[in-house]
Amino acid sequence: MVGPLLVLILLPWLFVAFVKPVVLYVDRVPFAPRGCPGMGFVFVFIQKDYKGQEHLLKHELRHLRQQAVVSPWLFLVLYFGAILWGHWFQGKSLSEAYQTCWFERDAERAAGKA
Ligand SMILES: [Zn+2]
């Protein structure tokens, strides 16, 4: 069936594009390594200990704007593709590839760190 698939693809995209961002303060950020302070995917997840950290919030909100442009699912492909590209083809460690990929640099710029 095409219908449910279309809804699954379109709803998150419409949500990040047109609905005010929802920020959830959680004990542990889902689908992320332990200790990860925040994540922006369709919703913004911020670990409770980091509540009030404006830079982190702005960083994660920027990831939602990125998803509003390319859609959350394509964002995932491009985001992890960029990290793997840096790791496999530019000789960076995974950590360095993550920190220097375009999406992270853009989020850091938007959050106010050069
Ligand atoms: Zn980020």
Residues whose N, C-alpha, C, O or C-beta is under 5 A from the ligand:
A	BS01	ZN	E104 A107
